[in-house]
Amino acid sequence: MTRTDVAGHTRTSDWSAVHAVVAGVGVAGFAAADHLVHLGARVTVIDAADGDKQRQRADILEVIGATIRLGDGDSLPQDADVLVVSPGLSPLSPVIGAAQAAGVPVWGELELAWRLRGDNPAPWLTVTGTNGKTTTTLMLESILRAAGLRTAAVGNIGVSIIDAVMDPTGFDVLAVEVGAPQLPFLLTARPLASVCLNLAADHVDLFGSFEAYRAAKARIYANTEVAAVYNTADRATELMVEEADVVDGCRAVGITLGVPSRSMLGVVDDLLVDRAFIDNRADNAQELASVHDVHPFAPHNVGNALAAAALARAFGVEPSAVREGLQTFTPAGHRIAEVADVAGIRWVDDSKATNCHAAETSLLAYESVVWIAGGLAKGQEFDELVRRTHGRMRAVVLLGVDRDRIRDALARHAPEVPVVEVSRTDTGAMDDVVAAAAGFARPGDTVLLAPGCASWDMYRDYAQRGDDFAESVRRQVGQ
């Protein structure tokens, strides 16, 4: 079978002979299919799901000329010339395996977006990491806006980067959140600056091994032009930079919560400072902001702010814009968000902490915690988390299908910590959880929803779980 060679295809290429198969009809897949149809390609969209949301988008795409196959996301049409995969699709999925076996190129959403950039395209500042991606990307967007730049937070954050690059008005620069499943299929992009915030076991179910997940994350640095930013507290990210095939002249830039060395950003006397993007960095540091400009305040969020500042500074943003951008930043929901502070007890929603690393980071931000945890564990073990944080736990309240994994880890490493399990899974479960937590909490404590697990066993997503928690707290505790 003769296939159309798409290796060099860009926005101005002739797409009329190309059969593009788009896997997934979510936000990214819809945008990819929409623009490919308008470029003249023959487009087939496949998706394993066949719900109302999929059907609504499919109806629109059918009107403009795409072929839709819902309820079948694994079969690749024999005459496909390229497979465009949506974020979140496992690199081990059957349709990707079929494409690779047949020699059909596989592009991620970001790869297609890079190819579809127009004249004078906006540079990309790319962000990945096991945790903190969305917060850092939104902080970066806020800093860039404070600098007077036309920008947008795009990619894995829920706004299609394909729509952004096809926007006729154009942008000055884009803040791009990149999830691990997109990285194996990001081939030709050249980000101006990039960062991997941290690396911990997550999404192993999507990649088959931690090594494959790590290799995917490391691809964030490929072809970076100006600055490859790493976390000095996470040696894995520094190794990624050392091994990366970057553009000649690209610099390694570290971020630290301590006093920075040369070519780093860090903290001195409660000030965020830059020793990387100034002329006299050997002997001086440039003040960027105060730690009190970072909200919500937590040590790991200061790290996120430093990463965002490093990417912005790599683009040439002035220090005053870093400060203003952090001061005016509006955090996304369910990330160490205070729900109530009543009788000296803080109630905090960190429902976005859907893995062990995120939950541990959240627990370490508070001195005395009643920890609410549990859900769908995704194969994780919780022994290390409990070993490192049990000294901060006044008590633990567990819910969800895999709560036994956390209970057993607590029994092994923290038998002195009281544990209550809520076994019900109906809509009243969170009321029981909050009531149990209230019974343990004392003035000075933080009741912390940082589940360490996905929410899908009981909720649509982490946002619904966080909303349920907040509503229950307000009903039972007030504020």
Sequence and secondary structure as in RCSB ss.txt:
>XXXX:A:sequence
MTRTDVAGHTRTSDWSAVHAVVAGVGVAGFAAADHLVHLGARVTVIDAADGDKQRQRADILEVIGATIRLGDGDS
LPQDADVLVVSPGLSPLSPVIGAAQAAGVPVWGELELAWRLRGDNPAPWLTVTGTNGKTTTTLMLESILRAAGLR
TAAVGNIGVSIIDAVMDPTGFDVLAVEVGAPQLPFLLTARPLASVCLNLAADHVDLFGSFEAYRAAKARIYANTE
VAAVYNTADRATELMVEEADVVDGCRAVGITLGVPSRSMLGVVDDLLVDRAFIDNRADNAQELASVHDVHPFAPH
NVGNALAAAALARAFGVEPSAVREGLQTFTPAGHRIAEVADVAGIRWVDDSKATNCHAAETSLLAYESVVWIAGG
LAKGQEFDELVRRTHGRMRAVVLLGVDRDRIRDALARHAPEVPVVEVSRTDTGAMDDVVAAAAGFARPGDTVLLA
PGCASWDMYRDYAQRGDDFAESVRRQVGQ
>XXXX:A:secstr
      TT  TTS  TT EEEEE  SHHHHHHHHHHHHHT EEEEEES  SHHHHHHHHHHHHHT EEEET  S 
  TT SEEEE TT  TT HHHHHHHHHT  EEEHHHHHHHT  SS   EEEEE SS HHHHHHHHHHHHHHTT  
  EEETTSS HHHHHH SS  S EEEE  GGGGGG  S   SEEEE    S  HHHHSSHHHHHHHHHGGGTT  
SEEEEETT HHHHHHHHH    TT EEEEE SS   TTEEEEETTEEEESSSSTTTTT  EEEEEGGGSSS  HH
HHHHHHHHHHHHHHHT  HHHHHHHHHT    TTSSEEEEEETTEEEEE TT  SHHHHHHHHTT SSEEEEE S
B TT   HHHHHHHGGGEEEEEE STTHHHHHHHHHHH TTS EEE    STTHHHHHHHHHHHH  TT EEEE 
 SSBSTTTSSSHHHHHHHHHHHHHHHT  
